[in-house]
Amino acid sequence: MSDPLIAASRAASNGLFAQSTRMRVLSENIANAETTGKTAGSDPYQRKTVSFQSVTDDMDGIDMVQVDNIDRDTAPFRTEYMPGHPAADGKGFVKLPNVDMLVELADMREASRSYTANTQVIKRVREIVSMTLDLLRPNS
C-alpha cells in the first residue's frame, strides 16, 4: 500500500469527479424540466440518473467510488391538457418530462455536500503534508 495521505487524496479526487458528474446530470434535468417534444404526441425530455459503483484500487488497496452508468429514468411522463401546444396529441394532451424539481434539488444539495466533503479531505491532506515538511526542515 502506498502512502495513506496519497491514498486519501486519490479517493477524494475520485469522489470529486463522481459528484461533479452527478451535479452536471442534475443540472441538465433541472434545465430541461419543462422541455416538451417538438411535434404532436412526441416524447419530452427524459430524466437522466447517475449510478455509482465502489471499486478497489489494486495499487493502493483502497475502495473508491466511480460513476457506473448514466441512464434514463423509466418513470412515466406527466401529461397536461394544453390543446393549443405544438406537442399536443389528438386529444389535446401534452407529455411533460418526468423530472420532479423537488427530487432534483434535494439530490443537488446532497451532491454539493458530498463534493464539499471531498474538497475538505484534499485540503486537510495538503495541510498535513505541509506541516510534516515544516517539521522535517532543519532549524535555521
Steps between C-alpha positions, in 0.01 A plus 500: 500500500623847420502798730166537685488873426539441128238225515255732680565773248441262207177369652377856558588606146302204364211613719531853359479370145200279579309781675582754228359256243190460717456879526537538121226242438276659765554839336391356165185361664417832663566695179271269302222461758250663262642387164222337300517323166505706182223321312153375590513201735881491514686414820644778716837512673558183701662537842855367532631310801853431618604180671826444684707196576770426750830392351816382670822655381746212456802725545392650833244244617247772577132512415394790282179614335458548128215569261356167387233615259299798380160370401147621423227488764219269391235674711195599295472848355254745650219614274316828497207626296629777270311478170680792331852367570703380198577169678136428591361169382160459331320532835689818598734338755870583513760266647720680753841384628516252787714748696393579858665826602483415871693177443753671275565781748535256792744290296693814403529600865630154593746497210624846594559393860686188389711709264584741782592212732743364241660842450547524877679164502741620232553829686580317825742264325684799355517663844637183659764460229598865540526469879708183464742674264528790745589257780768334286674825409815567700483794737679803364 
